[in-house]
Amino acid sequence: MRQHGSSEPLSVTLPTEVDEKQSASLSEYLVTRGLYESQEEAGHRQDVLGKLDRLVKEWVREASAAHGYAEPFLSEVNAKIFTFGSYRLGVHGPGADIDTLCVGPRHLTRENDFFGLLYAKLVALDEVTELHAVPDAFTPVIKFSFAGISIDLLYARMLLPSIPEDLNISETAALRNVDRSDEQTIRSLNGCRVTDMILRLVPNIEHFRTVLRALKLWAKARGCYSNVMGFLGGVNWAILVARVCQLYPNACPSMLLSRFFGVYITWKWPLPVMLCEMEEVASLGLKVWDSRRNPGDSMHLMPIITPAYPSMNSSYNVTDSTLWLMCQEFKSSDDIISELLTSGRKSPDWSALFRPFPFFSSYKNYVLVEVAAGSVENHVKWEGWVQSRLRFLMANIQNYTMGSLMLHPWPFELKDGVREEASHFFFGMHRRPEAHRVKDFNLRGAVIEFKTKVQAWPGMTEDMTVAVKHMKQKDLPRFALPEAPPQPPPVPKSLKRRAETEADKEDARPQRALNSATELATLGGVMAKQQLQLLHPQKIPLVAPAPTLAPTGGCAGGAAAAASIQCNQLAGDAAVDELEAG
């Protein structure tokens, strides 16, 4: 049995005819949802990337001349553009931005040359609009629109006099030409390296892409797509999907989508998800994620480890609340897709799986965070800072209520239609189903602590404000309640199967995820061996099955508590003290 990733497959079962037809219907559904760009837009993106590459080649020569270099060096010096993220993975949709990386030579700095001279060249271009530099971000970036295509441009400085056109940054050896103290360059390079590694580690790239497109659509519909808000972002979902593809190398997309939910409602978080064994290169000495040696790593709740050296946890923003919420979504969606696929229908009603989460009607109490500034430019900076700190508000409220009260962040900012320089973020308030019921909560301390942290930002100006308010569902502003789009019909409790003979029904029945003791035991063995490997430095092959799978932690332990969040479980029946409004 061929091994993909760090363990043997859970199953190499081939898809049935019905599985194949259900996969074809899934692909057709994704097309109807507008997830694929036209050939015309794809060509336009390539033209824009070509122009951007030519621009940085002009920039590297001009900047080198400004540093005192002369011919013939100026004719030979080079910089290069790489892509990563959804565009490089091949799962971007119409209007999506392109994550790009400019790799430059050792004499061109990020501070003066990238954010200075290159930024000035972008300003001078008529095709460039919405230009915004974020030099103090965790990974510094220039954001702009180039001929209508949104671009995020990072910079990596390599210790080379010029960047070869055939440079392969996917190879670990490329990191030998990087200043090890330049963490921003290492992080910037890691985006490209991780993307390329994911594509190398999946057994079937086209199946992986189809399932990842479906999962991204599902996560956005269910309000679980946002790294900054404590959920998961693009690279997180990509790694989770890739791991399921490794575990089921012969499965078609409909089978993989079903098994995705089956695997992750069983997964014992905080056991990390890894696509391959973590590499350690002593000669480079870069910090690698390791929960045994690094105390901070052991605190991560849902570690999803990047496959390229140096391996990092891509999901460190996940909170106790958002992990619990995602587990509930995995469980409820597993129930839905189970009913859809085991019906035997060759064209299931896929809209049932992708039904939007009714956030603004699911809770009796909400927290509103209003972020405003005196100008649009200041608001962009202020909003980015406050949004990056909202997870601390969630943690504060959970801590102040001894874990009884949790916040469900809605990962989309809302505008009131009046002030362009103001934005609003909403959180649904709910109790843990198993938490002790407390009559009253006083959350002022949690809010004050959050605002103190936010207002300590060195870049804050007098016109920047943040307000935190408690709102009941009946008092939600009109802009938070847009006219709901037509909803698909409810999922029937029993989906009738096509008229076939009993024998034909059995032959056509599609394969279900984790429906056998063998699959469950093998997955349990993978997790048990992986946990043993993390506890002991020596490498242990992750292949042996375990006799049983006892769900004790993470989704495996918590998902059974409640399949979905209902209004009668929420904090609305408690007297929640009014939060600070100022």
C-alpha positions in Angstrom: 0.0 0.0 0.0 1.6 3.3 -1.2 2.1 5.8 1.6 1.1 9.5 1.1 2.3 11.8 3.8 3.2 10.7 7.3 1.0 7.6 7.4 -0.5 4.9 5.3 -4.0 5.5 3.8 -7.1 4.7 5.8 -8.6 3.2 2.7 -7.7 2.7 -0.9 -11.2 1.8 -2.0 -12.1 2.8 -5.5 -15.2 4.9 -6.1 -18.4 3.4 -7.4 -20.3 4.6 -10.4 -22.6 6.5 -8.1 -19.6 8.1 -6.4 -18.3 9.3 -9.7 -21.6 10.7 -10.8 -22.1 12.5 -7.4 -18.6 14.0 -7.8 -19.6 15.2 -11.3 -22.7 16.8 -9.9 -20.6 18.5 -7.1 -18.4 20.0 -9.8 -21.4 21.2 -11.7 -22.8 22.8 -8.6 -19.6 24.6 -7.9 -19.7 26.0 -11.4 -23.3 27.3 -10.9 -22.1 29.0 -7.7 -19.6 31.1 -9.8 -16.4 29.7 -8.3 -14.5 29.5 -11.6 -13.2 32.6 -13.5 -13.6 32.9 -17.2 -10.8 32.3 -19.7 -10.8 36.1 -20.4 -10.2 36.9 -16.7 -7.5 34.2 -16.4 -5.7 35.7 -19.3 -6.0 39.2 -17.8 -4.5 38.0 -14.6 -1.5 36.5 -16.5 -1.0 39.8 -18.3 -1.1 41.7 -15.0 1.5 39.4 -13.4 3.7 39.8 -16.5 3.5 43.6 -16.1 4.3 43.4 -12.4 7.3 41.2 -13.1 8.6 43.7 -15.7 8.0 46.5 -13.2 10.1 44.9 -10.4 12.9 44.2 -13.0 12.9 47.9 -13.8 12.9 48.7 -10.1 15.8 46.5 -9.2 18.0 48.2 -11.9 16.9 51.7 -10.8 17.3 50.9 -7.1 20.7 49.3 -7.7 21.9 52.4 -9.6 20.8 54.5 -6.7 23.0 52.4 -4.5 26.0 53.2 -6.7 26.2 50.1 -8.9 27.1 50.6 -12.6 27.3 48.6 -15.8 27.6 45.8 -16.7 26.1 44.8 -13.3 22.9 46.9 -13.9 22.2 45.0 -17.1 22.4 41.7 -15.3 20.9 42.4 -11.8 17.5 40.7 -11.4 14.5 40.4 -9.1 11.6 37.9 -9.6 7.9 37.6 -8.8 6.4 34.4 -7.3 2.8 33.6 -6.6 1.3 31.7 -3.7 -2.0 31.2 -1.9 -5.2 30.4 -3.7 -3.9 31.5 -7.1 -0.9 29.2 -7.0 -3.0 26.4 -5.6 -5.4 26.8 -8.5 -8.6 27.4 -6.4 -9.1 31.2 -6.9 -12.4 32.5 -8.1 -13.5 35.6 -10.1 -12.4 38.8 -8.5 -10.0 37.1 -6.0 -6.8 38.8 -5.1 -3.4 37.4 -6.0 -0.8 36.7 -3.3 2.6 37.6 -4.8 6.2 37.7 -3.5 9.0 39.9 -4.8 12.4 38.3 -4.2 15.2 40.8 -4.4 19.0 40.9 -4.0 21.0 41.5 -0.9 21.6 45.2 -1.4 17.9 46.2 -1.7 16.2 46.6 1.7 12.6 46.3 2.6 12.4 49.6 4.4 14.0 51.9 1.8 13.9 50.2 -1.5 10.7 48.1 -1.3 8.5 50.5 0.7 10.4 53.5 -0.8 11.4 53.3 -4.4 9.1 50.4 -5.5 6.1 52.0 -3.8 6.9 55.3 -5.6 6.9 53.5 -8.9 3.5 52.0 -8.1 2.1 55.5 -7.2 3.2 56.8 -10.6 1.2 54.1 -12.6 -2.2 55.1 -13.8 -3.3 51.4 -13.7 -2.5 51.1 -10.0 -5.3 52.2 -7.6 -6.2 51.6 -3.9 -2.5 51.6 -3.1 -1.8 50.9 0.6 1.5 50.0 2.3 1.5 48.1 5.6 5.2 48.1 6.7 4.4 47.3 10.3 2.3 44.2 9.7 3.5 40.8 11.0 4.4 40.1 7.4 4.9 43.5 5.7 2.9 44.0 2.5 1.9 46.4 -0.2 -1.7 46.1 -1.2 -3.0 47.6 -4.4 -5.2 47.0 -7.5 -3.4 46.7 -10.8 -5.6 47.0 -13.8 -8.6 45.9 -11.7 -6.8 42.9 -10.2 -6.2 43.0 -6.4 -2.6 42.3 -5.5 -0.9 41.6 -2.1 2.8 42.0 -2.6 5.4 40.8 -0.1 9.2 41.1 -0.2 12.0 38.7 0.5 15.6 39.8 0.5 18.1 37.0 -0.3 21.9 37.2 0.2 22.6 37.0 -3.5 23.9 39.8 -5.7 21.1 39.0 -8.2 18.2 36.7 -8.3 18.5 33.9 -10.9 15.5 33.6 -13.2 15.4 29.8 -12.5 15.6 30.2 -8.6 13.7 27.4 -6.9 12.6 28.7 -3.5 10.8 25.5 -2.8 14.0 23.7 -2.0 15.2 24.0 1.6 18.7 24.8 0.3 17.4 28.2 -0.8 17.1 29.3 2.8 20.9 29.1 3.1 20.9 32.4 1.2 18.7 34.2 3.7 19.7 36.2 6.8 18.4 33.9 9.6 17.6 37.0 11.7 15.3 38.3 9.0 12.1 36.7 10.2 10.0 38.7 7.8 11.8 37.3 4.8 11.5 33.8 6.2 7.8 34.2 6.7 7.4 35.7 3.2 9.2 32.9 1.6 7.3 30.3 3.6 4.0 31.3 1.9 5.4 30.1 -1.5 7.2 27.2 -0.1 4.1 25.9 1.7 1.9 26.2 -1.3 4.3 24.3 -3.5 4.8 21.6 -0.9 1.0 21.1 -0.5 0.7 20.5 -4.3 3.6 18.0 -4.1 2.1 16.0 -1.2 -1.5 15.4 -2.5 -2.0 12.2 -4.6 -4.5 13.8 -7.0 -4.2 17.6 -7.5 -7.5 18.0 -9.4 -9.5 16.2 -6.8 -7.8 18.2 -4.1 -8.7 21.5 -5.9 -12.3 20.5 -6.3 -12.7 19.6 -2.6 -10.8 22.7 -1.4 -13.1 24.9 -3.5 -16.1 23.2 -2.0 -14.7 23.6 1.6 -14.0 27.3 1.1 -17.5 27.9 -0.1 -18.9 25.9 2.8 -16.7 27.7 5.4 -17.7 31.1 4.1 -21.4 30.2 4.1 -21.2 28.9 7.6 -19.2 31.8 8.8 -16.0 29.8 9.6 -13.6 31.5 7.1 -11.3 34.0 8.8 -7.9 33.5 10.3 -7.8 36.9 11.9 -11.1 36.3 13.7 -10.0 32.9 15.2 -11.4 30.6 12.5 -9.4 29.1 9.6 -8.1 30.8 6.5 -7.0 29.6 3.1 -3.8 27.8 3.9 -5.5 26.1 7.0 -8.3 24.7 4.9 -5.8 23.6 2.2 -3.7 21.6 4.7 -6.8 19.9 6.2 -8.1 19.0 2.8 -4.7 17.7 1.7 -4.5 15.5 4.7 -7.8 13.8 3.9 -6.6 13.4 0.3 -3.6 11.5 1.6 -5.7 9.3 3.8 -8.0 8.4 0.9 -5.8 8.6 -2.2 -8.2 6.8 -4.6 -11.4 8.7 -3.4 -13.2 11.0 -5.8 -14.3 14.5 -4.7 -17.7 13.7 -3.3 -16.2 10.9 -1.2 -13.3 13.2 0.0 -15.8 15.9 1.0 -17.7 13.4 3.1 -14.6 12.0 4.7 -13.4 15.5 5.5 -16.1 15.9 8.0 -15.9 12.3 9.2 -12.2 12.6 9.9 -12.3 16.0 11.7 -15.2 15.2 14.0 -13.1 12.3 15.1 -9.8 14.1 15.4 -8.4 14.6 18.9 -7.4 18.2 19.0 -4.9 19.6 20.0 -3.1 16.7 18.2 -1.5 18.5 15.2 -2.5 17.8 11.6 0.7 17.3 9.5 1.2 16.4 5.9 4.7 15.1 6.4 7.2 14.6 9.2 8.7 17.9 10.4 12.1 18.5 9.0 14.9 19.9 11.2 18.0 21.3 9.6 20.7 21.8 12.3 22.9 23.9 10.0 20.1 26.5 9.5 18.9 26.5 13.1 15.5 28.0 12.3 12.7 27.6 14.9 10.3 24.8 14.2 6.9 24.2 15.8 7.4 21.7 18.6 4.9 21.4 21.5 7.5 19.4 23.5 10.2 22.1 23.6 8.4 25.3 23.1 5.9 26.2 25.9 4.0 28.6 23.6 3.4 25.9 21.0 1.9 23.6 23.7 -0.9 26.2 24.2 -2.2 26.0 20.6 -5.7 24.5 20.5 -6.0 23.4 16.8 -2.4 23.1 15.4 -2.3 22.8 11.6 1.3 22.5 10.7 2.8 23.9 7.5 4.7 21.2 5.6 7.8 23.3 4.5 10.8 23.9 6.7 10.7 25.7 9.1 7.3 24.1 10.0 4.9 26.5 11.8 1.4 26.3 13.2 -0.7 28.1 10.6 -3.8 28.3 13.0 -2.4 29.9 16.1 -5.3 32.4 16.2 -7.9 29.7 16.9 -9.6 30.2 20.3 -11.6 27.9 22.6 -14.8 29.5 21.3 -14.0 29.2 17.6 -12.7 25.6 17.9 -15.9 24.6 19.7 -18.0 26.3 17.0 -16.1 24.7 14.1 -16.5 21.3 15.8 -20.3 21.8 15.8 -20.3 22.8 12.2 -18.2 19.7 11.3 -20.7 17.5 13.1 -23.9 19.0 11.6 -22.4 19.0 8.1 -21.3 15.4 8.5 -24.9 14.5 9.2 -26.1 16.4 6.2 -23.6 15.0 3.7 -24.2 11.5 5.1 -27.9 11.7 4.3 -27.2 13.3 0.9 -24.7 10.7 -0.3 -26.0 7.5 1.2 -29.3 8.1 -0.5 -27.8 6.8 -3.7 -28.9 9.8 -5.7 -26.5 10.5 -8.5 -27.3 14.3 -8.3 -27.7 15.2 -4.6 -29.1 18.6 -3.5 -25.8 20.1 -2.7 -27.3 23.4 -1.7 -28.4 21.7 1.5 -24.7 21.4 2.6 -23.9 25.0 1.7 -26.9 26.7 3.3 -25.8 30.0 4.9 -25.6 30.2 8.7 -28.4 32.4 10.0 -26.1 34.4 12.3 -28.4 37.3 13.1 -31.4 35.2 14.0 -29.5 32.5 16.0 -28.7 34.5 19.2 -30.7 36.6 21.7 -27.7 38.7 22.6 -24.9 40.2 20.6 -21.7 42.2 21.1 -21.1 45.0 18.6 -17.6 46.4 18.1 -17.7 49.7 16.2 -14.4 51.0 14.7 -14.2 54.5 13.4 -11.7 57.2 12.4 -11.8 60.8 11.0 -10.6 59.8 7.5 -10.8 56.8 5.3 -7.0 56.4 5.3 -6.9 56.4 9.1 -9.8 54.1 9.3 -8.1 51.5 7.1 -5.1 51.4 9.4 -7.2 51.5 12.6 -9.6 48.8 11.5 -6.8 46.5 10.6 -5.2 46.9 14.1 -8.5 46.5 16.0 -9.6 43.5 14.0 -6.3 41.8 14.7 -7.0 42.2 18.4 -10.7 41.1 18.5 -9.6 37.6 19.5 -8.4 39.0 22.8 -12.0 40.3 23.5 -13.3 36.8 23.0 -10.7 35.4 25.3 -11.3 38.1 27.9 -15.1 37.4 28.0 -14.5 33.7 28.3 -12.0 34.2 31.2 -14.3 36.7 33.0 -17.2 34.2 32.9 -15.1 31.2 33.9 -15.6 29.7 30.5 -19.4 29.8 30.8 -20.0 32.5 28.1 -18.5 32.3 24.6 -18.6 34.6 21.6 -19.3 33.6 18.1 -17.5 36.1 15.8 -19.2 36.9 12.5 -16.1 37.1 10.2 -17.5 39.8 7.9 -17.3 43.5 8.6 -20.5 45.5 8.1 -21.0 49.1 7.0 -23.9 51.2 8.1 -24.2 52.9 4.7 -23.7 56.3 6.2 -20.0 56.6 7.3 -17.4 55.2 5.0 -14.8 55.6 7.8 -16.7 53.4 10.2 -17.1 49.6 10.3 -18.9 47.2 12.6 -18.1 43.7 13.9 -20.7 41.5 15.5 -20.4 38.6 18.0 -23.2 36.2 19.0 -23.2 35.4 22.8 -23.9 31.9 23.8 -23.3 29.5 26.7 -21.4 26.3 26.6 -24.1 23.6 26.7 -22.3 21.9 29.6 -21.5 25.1 31.5 -22.9 25.9 34.9 -25.8 28.3 34.5 -25.1 31.7 36.0 -27.8 34.3 36.4 -25.8 37.5 35.7 -22.6 38.3 33.9 -20.7 41.5 34.3 -18.4 42.0 31.3 -17.2 45.5 31.9 -13.8 44.3 33.1 -13.3 42.2 30.0 -14.2 45.2 27.8 -12.0 47.7 29.6 -9.0 45.3 29.4 -9.6 44.8 25.7 -9.9 48.6 25.0 -6.7 49.3 27.0 -4.8 46.8 24.9 -6.2 48.2 21.6 -5.6 51.8 22.5 -1.9 51.1 23.4 -1.2 51.0 19.7 1.6 53.5 18.9 -0.1 54.5 15.6 -3.3 55.5 17.3 -4.4 59.1 16.6 -7.1 61.3 18.3 -9.7 60.6 15.7 -9.6 56.9 16.1 -12.3 55.3 18.3 -13.5 51.9 19.3 -16.8 51.2 21.0 -18.1 47.9 22.5 -21.8 47.5 23.0 -24.3 44.8 24.1 -27.3 44.5 21.8 -30.4 42.3 22.0 -31.5 40.7 18.8 -34.6 42.9 18.6 -32.4 46.0 18.7 -30.0 45.0 15.9 -29.5 47.9 13.4 -31.2 47.5 10.0 -27.8 47.3 8.2 -27.1 44.1 10.0 -30.3 42.5 8.7 -30.0 42.6 4.9 -32.8 41.1 2.8 -32.1 37.4 3.0 -31.5 35.7 -0.4 -33.9 32.9 -1.4 -33.1 29.9 0.7 -33.0 26.4 -0.6 -35.7 24.0 0.7 -35.0 22.3 4.0 -33.0 19.0 3.9 -35.5 16.2 3.9 -35.2 13.7 6.7 -35.3 10.8 4.3 -34.1 11.3 0.7 -35.8 8.8 -1.6 -33.6 6.7 -3.8 -34.1 6.2 -7.5 -36.3 3.3 -8.6 -33.9 0.4 -8.9 -34.0 -3.2 -7.9 -32.8 -4.1 -4.4 -29.7 -5.7 -5.9 -28.9 -2.6 -8.0 -29.3 -0.4 -5.0 -26.7 -2.4 -3.0 -24.2 -2.4 -5.9 -24.7 1.4 -6.5 -24.4 2.4 -2.8 -21.6 5.0 -2.5 -18.9 4.6 0.0 -19.3 6.5 3.3 -16.7 8.1 5.5 -15.5 6.3 8.6 -18.3 3.8 8.4 -16.3 0.8 9.4 -14.5 -0.3 12.5 -11.4 -0.8 10.3 -11.3 2.9 9.2 -12.0 4.1 12.7 -9.3 1.9 14.2 -6.7 2.9 11.6 -7.4 6.6 12.1 -7.1 6.0 15.8 -3.8 4.3 15.2 -2.5 7.2 13.1 -3.4 9.7 15.9 -2.0 7.5 18.7 1.3 6.9 16.9 1.6 10.6 16.0 1.0 11.5 19.7 3.7 9.1 20.7 6.1 10.6 18.2 5.5 14.1 19.6 6.2 12.9 23.1 9.4 11.2 22.1 12.0 12.7 19.8 12.8 9.5 17.9 10.9 9.0 14.7 8.1 6.4 14.8 6.4 5.3 11.6 2.7 6.3 11.8 1.2 3.2 10.2 -0.1 0.8 12.8 -3.8 0.6 13.5 -5.1 1.0 17.0 -7.7 -1.5 18.4 -10.3 1.2 19.3 -10.9 4.9 18.9 -12.0 6.5 22.2 -13.1 10.2 21.5 -11.8 12.2 24.4 -10.7 15.6 23.2 -11.3 18.3 20.7 -14.1 17.7 18.2 -14.1 14.0 19.1 -15.0 14.9 22.7 -17.1 18.0 22.3 -19.1 17.5 19.1 -21.5 15.0 20.6 -22.6 17.6 23.2 -24.6 19.5 20.6 -25.0 19.1 16.9 -25.8 22.8 16.4 -26.3 26.0 18.3 -29.9 26.8 19.1 -31.4 29.9 20.5 -32.6 28.3 23.7 -29.0 27.4 24.6 -27.8 31.0 24.4 -27.1 33.7 26.9 -30.3 35.6 26.2 -32.2 34.2 29.2 -29.5 35.7 31.5 -29.4 39.3 32.6 -26.2 40.4 30.8 -24.9 43.7 32.1 -24.7 46.5 29.6 -21.2 46.7 28.1 -19.2 49.9 28.0 -20.5 52.0 25.1 -17.8 54.6 24.8 
